[in-house]
């Protein structure tokens, strides 16, 4: 989908962090927006900011873990704009701590928000895209979905599921005008979950692990849509070679990942107690 001007995008998790940045960059591309998150006031503030760019934007307060609210979100979008061209599944939560210490309710909540909501909302959006023979799904995954991190088992599992889901969609809807991309950010230093953790524990990841920015991630969303990219790893330094290495040499690869991130993620989990 090369030209986004005048098209419609739904963005979940649009009231804060990466969601706000994605809303801004898609607004600058001329897209009309349906913004979804739980906070009505914060959503309306983002909608007002986007409307100042000269596009249409509405705020639809939505708890993505509630299937009935997902259905209403799609119905409202179609009623207001008539078509859905892009869906950005951005809503997500984290649960970084030793797995045997996680409350089972937190495991279920992480899966419901990060993965189940992604599948269900996509399910309700896809019939409209298939009928129009036009549409793109962007699933906001993570490097944690490429190589599961210590102290992030539930989170990493959901992000790996999002990546596999994206691959399935690309195969299933190839040639039907509908496609999907997985955007896999590293630790975003100016927005999202990483920034919350960094502020909580007082420092970031080691320099060799690197990071990214919310602005770079939002630009990657546009790139994924326009170029129909299967996935985009957004991080500096580039880590795709590392993940290729991990696939070829799993035992050595897991040792490298464990040594490079375990201290930070352990502290992140400890700080939540």
Secondary structure, 3 states (H helix, E strand, C coil): CCCCCCCEEEEECCCCHHHHHHHHHHHHCCCEEEEEECCHHHHHHHHHHHHCCCCCEEEEECCCCCHHHHHHHHHHHHHHHCCCCEEEECCCCCCCCCHHHCCHHHHHHHHHHHHHHHHHHHHHHHHHHHHHCCEEEEEECCHHHCCCCCCCHHHHHHHHHHHHHHHHHHHHCCCCCEEEEEEEECCECCCCHHHHHHHHHCCCCCCCCCEECHHHHHHHHHHHHHHCCCEEEECECCCHHHHHHHHHCHHHHHHHHHHHHHHHHHHHHHCCC
